[in-house]
């Protein structure tokens, strides 16, 4: 289902700093704009409560996940809150195995081909290229030339509607969007405007 969601819209919303009391409203404007994967980093206020609210508010075709997942214990807490996707800044095998054992989708962070191959061997569904600012489209193109056909590589970090084209030309099929989409304190209307700009760029470039 994760690959289906990203085939429909390859943009992943990263809501770092989201508060539970705004989760429903922010989730609804993202869904309306076309987002089908939404992630709440665990260094946000009360992240498990926000995950619970998003999961109970949004339709089943929108996957809800957690970012900045660092331990196997957090994997279990995400699952208990209704989360379906585990997103990591790194590729700790203990966390990867916990996520797969829990039956959750998995998107670990990778910064080298060695990490990418190791994560795929552990069952990663989507590779999070992080931080994308440091690597750029040339790195993506080189990686995709050697990674298994069909590997989903999603750059995260510094992605804007204006710089997506070069990554898509290199073979990228998705992006993780953080502060360019949502920052704490933004109104739902502001997030909706950002979301619509990203989705319009994504559709135009595809």
Protein Blocks (a to p, Z undefined) as FASTA:
>chain_A
ZZmmmmmomcdcddehiafklmmmmmmmmmmnopabdcddfkbghkllmmmmmmmmpcfk
lccddehiabfklmmmmmmnopabdcdfblcfklmmmmmmnopacddddfbfklmmmmmm
nopabdcdddfklnommlmmmmmmmmcghiacddeehiafklmmmmmmnopabdcdfklm
pcghiafklmmmmmmmmmmmmmmmZZ
